[in-house]
Amino acid sequence: MVRLALFVMLASAAAAQWKVGRAEVDITPPAKMPMAGYYYVRLNEGLHDALHAKAMVVEQAGVRVALVAVDYVQIPGQFVEEARKLITARTGIPATHVMISATHSHTGPELGTRLRNVEPEIDALAKGFWQKIPGLIAESVEKANAALAPAEISVGVGKEDSISFIRRFRMIDGTTGWNPGKRNPKIDKVLGTIDPDVAVVAAGTGAYVNFALHLDTVGGAEFSADYAYALSENMKRVKGPGYSTLFTIGCAGNINHIDVSHNRPQKGHGEAARIGTVLAAAVLKTMERMTPVAVQPVRASTRLVNLAPAPYPAEDVERAKAIIANYGKQNANPFYDQVNAFKVMDIVERGGKPFPAEVQVIALGKSVAWVGLPGEIFNEHGRAIKLASPFPVTIVAELANGNLGYVPDRKAYTEGAYEVISSRLAAGGGEAMVASAVEQLVALFKD
């Protein structure tokens, strides 16, 4: 009887604690790999810093969830599906409990439809590496799962408003300007407000950080994780060389780092280092006022929302085919024409069928929840989710579990410009994802 009572006590104590495991796996592609982020082909010319898949597994009472960040511009849905199958087979963590997001670094490999008009050996190199990616992602979760150990979890949300800027402007002629240039005298006013939230979830020797700012500060043809690398290195300088910082991008579809109020250059590794340092300072300040996460059940849910494709004139199809056939060289076609061509052909190739969007929610008790959305989401959507969420802290990660491209809000569709021209979705798609996220958040909070 004494042994039984002791066993019950130990089991109860084990259930009343968090377990956290984390791991990092190098996912740097081979040299000469086609690089992502722009509407022309550029081949890798070197390495500034390694790219990683960073995983954090959290367990409570035998229920586990995994959060993964990949230092790529996006992670295609088929890669996510394959990685989840491997993760479930190797760890037992259900696919619905795994959120895989891309940081959106523009200095990583091309993984999608812009791998065109390259030499056969380059095509083979790229597609050969693609086959390895799901396994590398799964490896990061497998290692994090193996490293599970008791840990306290704390959460906090800081503010940082000096490094991110809305990139859409009303011009004095009434048009909408996208990245219209520094100190452009034709700018009338900015169209929107940034999201300054710096969300931090810390446990043991690592932290999960989320912030809404495009990762396109480096440029060039070297592999780099962009400012997420500088953030991680700065955290190691303070917390120790073994400290792991898992960064995910918030809803930053209309936010970048360009301050148009001055003429100072803002491109290169120095700029990425500056941004990463400022963000690290915000994280460290936030850590001084964190709140412990009460040990309560881990829960997860996911729903597919079918979103209508964007309309387009029938005559755009043949023009789009001609433009894509000429794809490969920088400035081969007007930029917006290239953007529209890829959008039109993506819709045509689906036969006009709706785009399925996975909206995922993961929650730790009633303290903190994550929402994963598959695209470059306007920050208005992210702020709407956080405002409506019943959780004290809600973290929204874009480019999670796939990529549907840009997801503007309804207002932006009336304004036009790059993100709207690029969007595969009809107006209202983002709002539909917001509604699904809020419904799931409310349901999990009540559970």
Protein Blocks (a to p, Z undefined) as FASTA:
>chain_A
ZZmmmmmmmmmmmmmpccdddddddfbdcehiacehiacdcddfbdfbdcddddddddee
hiacdddddfbfbdcfklmmmmmmmmmmmnopafklpccddehiabbcdfbfklghiafk
lmmmmmmmmmmmmmmmmmmmmmmmmmgccddddddddddfklbccfbdcdfkopaceheb
ghiakbfbdcddddfbdcdddehjbdcddddddddfngpjbdcehjmlmmmmmmmmmnop
kbccddddddfklgcfbdfkbcbdcedjklmmmmmmmmmmmmmmmmmmcccddddddddd
ddddddddddddfklmmmmmmmmmmgoiehkbcfklmmmmmmmmmmmmnnopacdddddd
ddehjlbccdddeddddfklmmmmmmmpmbfbacddehihiaebjaddfklmmngpjklm
mpmbdehklmmmmmmmmmmmmmmmmZZ
